[in-house]
Amino acid sequence: MTPRRRTLFLAVLVSGLALGAPSVAAADASFHGSFGAAGAEGATMTVVHSHAGDDGKVTYEYVTYTASMNGATVDRTTSVAR
């Protein structure tokens, strides 16, 4: 690789890192998942959601909905950290 080409490659690489790094550091991160099943005995659905904000706030929620011939229930677990 010629010195001029190497310099150009490094300049492009450094400028890409310099422009991209702040946006990655300031971005929020989230996860969302769900599962459901139904049969002759009833149905269930579970939802999981977590989020980490750029302000440092972290939330987590795990919810299960269940329905059968005996009734319906909701089981919920939540957590928040600041």
Residue pairs with C-beta under 8 A, 6 or more apart in sequence:
1 9
25 54
26 54
27 54
28 51
28 52
28 53
28 54
29 51
29 52
30 49
30 50
30 51
30 52
31 48
31 49
31 50
31 51
32 47
32 48
32 49
33 47
33 48
33 49
34 45
34 46
34 47
34 48
35 45
35 46
36 43
36 44
36 45
36 46
37 43
37 44
37 45
38 44
41 68
41 69
42 66
42 67
42 68
42 69
43 66
43 67
43 68
44 64
44 65
44 66
44 67
45 64
45 65
46 62
46 63
46 64
46 65
47 61
47 62
47 63
47 64
48 61
48 62
48 63
49 59
49 60
49 61
50 58
50 59
50 60
50 61
51 57
51 58
51 59
52 58
56 82
57 80
57 81
57 82
58 79
58 80
58 81
58 82
59 78
59 79
59 80
59 81
60 77
60 78
60 79
60 80
61 76
61 77
61 78
61 79
62 76
62 77
62 78
63 74
63 75
63 76
63 77
64 74
64 75
64 76
65 72
65 73
65 74
66 72
66 73
66 74
66 75
67 73
